[in-house]
Amino acid sequence: MSINRVIISGNLTRDPELRSTQSGMAVLSFGVAVNDRCKNQQTGEWEDRPNFVDCTMFGNRANSVAQYLSKGTKVSIEGKLRWEQWERDGQKHSKLKVIVDELEFMSSRQSGASAPQGHYHTAQPMSHYPAAPQAAYGAQPPLPAYGQPQAYGAPANTAAAVPAIDASSSVYDDDIPF
């Protein structure tokens, strides 16, 4: 048995390229930069080392997502690795790339830019996704009624009031009992 799943989060390294196959299927290609932290043995300092990952998305969702992606956009991607080989000018080349199954918009470097809420994946038809942008990058979609938090001990089928968390309050290590 083998497992071929990859999850990455990073920024687009270039504007995406949208093209079509001869059969008319949309193909969206883009690159994502993912940092890796490692300690420099000479200086003892931690350094970020970038990894550049080529990604490809297929089908109707490639058309829909292309309009919201641009260089610098932060995304989270889940997909599978695919090995490609080709020959050019007598030289053999190869690379690993990610075939995107799910894409979630994390943020944008462009203030005021809009993107659809949530994420895009192959398990749902495109009608499942919003037709037009509804919130800024990074905004969280509302939870459905069945996903609302329940008070401790409340029956699962009863909506219980849960106190709101004050986002301005902060938690310090001294407040944690362990």
Disulfide bonds with the S-S distance in Angstrom:
none
